[in-house]
């Protein structure tokens, strides 16, 4: 099984340590592409700040993010498992997994990144601000940039494994698995009663927290399904209400966290 995750906007800061080595990250053949994006990002944030804010989609009050990006090639790096701190990663709790589950996480999880393409939990990277939805001067749209450079490598990396795709829409364009790769995309629906009627909605917090808990439970249980139907059965065995039978989209229905 291979599990695809988005990054989080919230990130920790490493206090000490060596800087990132792009060739040490998963899919080392992407090292040149990673250097290209990092160079373009540093060039952007080292120039006109108003222009950099517009490209990155941040406000003047977030200028500290520009300073962070200016140091991506020299700042101390830390394991991605500790770097990402958003709702999904808080629920996933990678640092609190037992040793066996941590090994599974590093082998089965891929986090998509506008700056690095993809990383594993154990890959060491610095704090940064760069969404996959950005159109970076000198590089272009990042989703297209990465799709062109890593589609073949990611397909080989998947190696016929069933793929659990938990990425947000911003990151799905960076790799679209070919039709012969078995994929299950999960949507989380919050079910509640409103005015005597049962309604289902997609709520960001429930979506992210539930996906984090789901990944944690699958890793802890040691689930390693070979087919989409087996993956959905494994999720049900863990107590999730899942609607779906095979490849394609499955809905996880929750009423509370």
Beta strands, then each sheet from edge to edge (+ up, - down):
strand 1: 2-5
strand 2: 78-79
strand 3: 109-113
strand 4: 117-119
strand 5: 124-125
strand 6: 135-136
strand 7: 140-141
strand 8: 163-165
strand 9: 183-194
strand 10: 197-201
strand 11: 241-243
strand 12: 248-254
sheet 1: 4+ 3- 1- 8- 9- 10+
sheet 2: 4+ 3- 1- 8- 9- 12- 11+
sheet 3: 2+ 5-
sheet 4: 6+ 7-
end
